[in-house]
Amino acid sequence: MSDAQPRRTLRYHSATIRNALLTKLPDAILGGRLKARHVAQPIRIEDITLASAHWPRAFDGLRIAHLSDIHFGHLLGDERLMQAVDAVRTVNADLIAITGDLVDLSAREAPQLFERLGLLRAPLGVFVVLGNHDHLDHPRTIVRGARDAGLIPLMDISLRAGGHDGLLVAGIDWCKSIDHCEARLRRCGAGRADLFLAHNPKAFVAAHARGIPLTLAGHTHGGQLARRGNRQHNLVFTQRLSAGKYERDESCLYVTNGVGAWFPLRVNCPPEIAVIHMHTR
Ligand SMILES: [Fe+2]
């Protein structure tokens, strides 16, 4: 795959057709009201407190801003992106995690996207993993854009954030199945990570098996239609881990609603930026 001339796949073209039929067409029929209502929903800052005996004591109380599923493109443009970036900046987190689907379809808007995301800074770094939508067009453009903007893309690798004795952060590229997530996590090596970033919440199965204390994921958009007062009752039927926090033994998972979506409807499922307060038990 060349960096200079993206070769667009069948998957990209089918996603473009789906986007035209299920998003652009209904929005045009409704005179743009679908998109207007979608982006008018305020982005909520969701404070989440989690604890694990496996979390390193040196990082007790760490604050992580978790941003996901931006879907930069037709439904989420520059103005909305800046709202999200400004919201993350106001949190002043120790570390920022971006868990995939940075773009909705095309990687051509990556320069504009990363001009904004490049404004994000945190003492321990801004880490990025890719989602399925980032693979529709040209994932290398996304990875390169992230790196050039001062972000840290994690493509099946782990590294220490904050120096030699720092927090061990692992991140995997998009994967669909539990087995595929497990294989990618295995590639990260470096023993048991402290923080694990994956787009797909199914990766938590492998994280739990290894006793990783904290996993952050997105992908589901919280189901987009959820029961009032119970976000884990939602329209995602293919994921047991669909929204919010999950705790298994000493392993915690947070699945964020994310800020964007490919379909412009959210009911009892507001766009959010999560702020994880992580403690040592
Ligand atoms: Fe997504």
Residues whose N, C-alpha, C, O or C-beta is under 5 A from the ligand:
A	BS01	LIG	D69 D101 H219
